[in-house]
Amino acid sequence: MNFKRMAGFMLALVLILSQLPAQVLAAGSVPAAGPAAVTGLTGAGTQEDPYQISSEAELIFAAEQLNGNNSAYTGKTFRMTADITMSDDSFPMIDEFTGVFDGNGHTISNLTIKDETTGTVREHGVAFIRVNRGTVENLTFRGADISTQADSSGDGYSGAAVAVAENQNGGVIRRVAVYD
């Protein structure tokens, strides 16, 4: 085989191998720590077929979709199907919620939210859900660590809560417990 053909063959092989997931190339390796990438949730987001959340990665994915105002997820029904233990990373608060979040009797443990807002702000809340206009139910939080540096000295409020910072008209919170 001449040099040009061999070089072409090697280049093609490198291009093909670069497209394979790392786990395929390194048999027996352990995936990197942290939540796996999620590209969607099981379910249709309806009361009969809610979006299912069973992992930290799925919970973060749902928060990101809601915060991005993705119409496929806003105003929909979500149901936890397992207890979830969060890593030490800060959870991206759900800014506004208008659907149904059914914990289904499950627990979110070690929820950490470290709000980096500083200075004087007006009406600033920090929680799993910042503003609730939907329903949050059947959910337990254990060992949550919620903090903010915001200052409300003036005309407004600043505060940290676990489940919901501000429950708007029509918002429902029922059977939600918080334990140390």
C-alpha positions in Angstrom: 0.0 0.0 0.0 1.5 3.3 -0.9 2.0 6.2 1.5 -0.9 8.4 0.2 -3.4 5.5 0.5 -2.2 4.6 4.0 -2.4 8.3 5.1 -5.9 8.5 3.7 -7.0 5.3 5.4 -5.5 6.5 8.8 -7.3 9.9 8.4 -10.6 8.2 7.7 -10.2 5.9 10.7 -9.4 8.8 13.0 -12.5 10.7 11.8 -14.7 7.6 12.3 -13.3 6.9 15.8 -13.7 10.6 16.8 -17.5 10.2 16.4 -17.8 7.2 18.8 -18.7 7.9 22.5 -15.8 7.6 24.9 -17.4 4.6 26.6 -17.2 2.6 23.4 -13.5 3.4 23.0 -12.6 2.7 26.6 -14.3 -0.6 27.5 -14.6 -1.0 31.2 -14.1 2.7 31.9 -16.3 4.5 34.4 -18.3 7.4 33.0 -17.4 10.9 34.4 -19.1 11.9 37.6 -22.1 14.2 37.4 -25.5 14.0 35.7 -25.7 12.4 32.3 -26.8 14.6 29.4 -30.6 14.5 29.0 -32.2 15.5 25.7 -35.9 15.0 26.7 -38.2 13.5 29.3 -40.4 10.4 29.0 -44.1 11.3 28.8 -46.3 13.9 27.1 -46.7 16.4 29.9 -50.4 15.7 30.3 -52.2 14.7 33.5 -52.7 11.3 32.0 -49.1 11.0 30.7 -47.0 13.4 32.7 -43.3 14.1 32.1 -41.4 11.6 34.3 -38.4 12.8 36.4 -36.3 10.1 38.1 -32.8 11.7 38.2 -30.9 14.8 39.0 -30.1 15.2 35.3 -33.8 15.0 34.4 -34.7 17.5 37.1 -32.1 20.0 35.9 -33.2 19.4 32.3 -36.8 20.3 33.2 -35.6 23.4 35.1 -33.6 24.5 32.1 -36.5 24.0 29.7 -38.9 25.9 31.9 -36.5 28.7 32.4 -36.0 28.9 28.6 -39.8 29.2 28.2 -39.8 26.0 26.0 -43.5 25.7 25.1 -43.2 21.9 25.1 -42.6 22.1 28.9 -44.3 25.2 30.2 -47.7 24.7 31.8 -47.3 20.9 31.7 -47.5 18.1 34.3 -44.4 16.6 35.8 -44.2 13.6 38.1 -41.2 12.3 40.1 -40.8 8.5 39.8 -37.9 8.1 42.3 -36.2 9.8 45.1 -33.4 12.1 43.9 -30.2 13.0 45.7 -28.6 16.1 44.3 -24.9 16.6 43.9 -23.1 19.6 45.5 -23.7 21.8 42.4 -26.1 24.7 42.7 -29.6 23.9 41.2 -30.8 26.4 38.5 -34.0 27.6 40.2 -37.2 27.4 38.3 -38.0 31.0 37.7 -41.7 30.7 37.1 -43.9 27.6 37.2 -47.4 27.3 35.8 -48.0 23.5 35.5 -48.2 20.6 38.0 -45.2 19.3 39.8 -46.2 16.1 41.5 -43.5 14.7 43.7 -45.5 11.5 43.9 -44.4 10.9 47.5 -40.7 11.1 46.6 -37.9 13.2 48.2 -35.3 15.6 46.8 -32.3 15.4 49.0 -29.4 17.8 49.3 -30.9 20.5 47.1 -28.4 23.4 46.9 -29.2 26.8 45.6 -26.5 29.5 45.9 -27.9 32.7 44.5 -25.1 35.0 43.5 -27.2 38.2 43.4 -25.6 40.9 45.5 -26.6 44.4 46.4 -30.0 45.9 47.0 -32.8 44.3 44.9 -36.5 44.6 45.1 -38.8 41.5 45.4 -36.1 38.9 45.1 -36.8 35.3 46.2 -34.7 32.2 46.0 -36.2 28.7 46.1 -36.7 25.5 44.1 -39.5 27.5 42.3 -39.1 31.2 42.5 -42.7 32.1 41.4 -45.4 29.5 41.5 -48.6 29.9 39.5 -49.2 26.2 39.2 -49.4 23.2 41.6 -46.6 21.7 43.7 -47.6 18.7 45.6 -46.7 15.4 47.3 -43.0 16.3 47.6 -40.4 16.2 50.4 -37.2 18.1 50.6 -34.4 16.9 52.9 -31.1 18.6 53.8 -31.7 21.7 51.5 -29.1 24.5 51.5 -30.6 27.7 50.1 -28.8 31.0 50.3 -28.7 34.5 48.8 -26.6 37.6 49.3 -29.3 40.0 48.0 -30.3 42.9 50.2 -33.9 44.1 50.5 -33.2 47.1 52.7 -35.8 49.4 51.2 -39.1 48.9 49.5 -39.3 45.2 48.8 -38.3 41.8 50.1 -35.4 39.3 49.7 -35.6 35.8 51.1 -34.7 32.2 50.8 -37.2 29.4 51.0 -37.0 25.8 50.0 -40.1 24.9 47.9 -41.5 28.2 46.6 -40.3 31.8 47.2 -43.6 33.4 46.0 -46.9 31.7 45.6 -49.1 33.8 43.2 -52.8 33.9 42.9 -53.9 30.5 41.8 -50.7 28.8 42.9 -51.2 25.7 45.0 -48.8 24.0 47.4 -50.0 20.9 49.2 -48.5 18.0 51.0 -45.0 19.5 50.7 -42.6 18.9 53.6 -39.1 20.2 54.4 -36.8 18.4 56.8 -33.3 19.3 58.0 
